[in-house]
């Protein structure tokens, strides 16, 4: 599962989705961890980590932002 799939799946299930990617001293091809959390109200329902390259994660974030703003 990639970041887009995780966010869309969470939304389809009715959850608020929060993700956090920190890129520290990395190149585009380094594998990074992205923490993803699903919330129902204020209660955390699920926590997991997605691994992908920094370049892929950034492009997926751009897609999600542009989709949200359209």
Rosetta blueprint (number, residue, H / E / L):
1 X L
2 X L
3 X H
4 X H
5 X H
6 X H
7 X H
8 X H
9 X H
10 X H
11 X H
12 X H
13 X L
14 X L
15 X L
16 X E
17 X E
18 X E
19 X E
20 X E
21 X E
22 X L
23 X L
24 X L
25 X L
26 X L
27 X L
28 X L
29 X L
30 X L
31 X E
32 X E
33 X E
34 X E
35 X E
36 X E
37 X E
38 X E
39 X E
40 X E
41 X L
42 X L
43 X E
44 X E
45 X E
46 X E
47 X E
48 X E
49 X E
50 X E
51 X E
52 X E
53 X E
54 X H
55 X H
56 X H
57 X H
58 X H
59 X H
60 X H
61 X H
62 X H
63 X H
64 X H
65 X H
66 X H
67 X H
68 X H
69 X H
70 X L
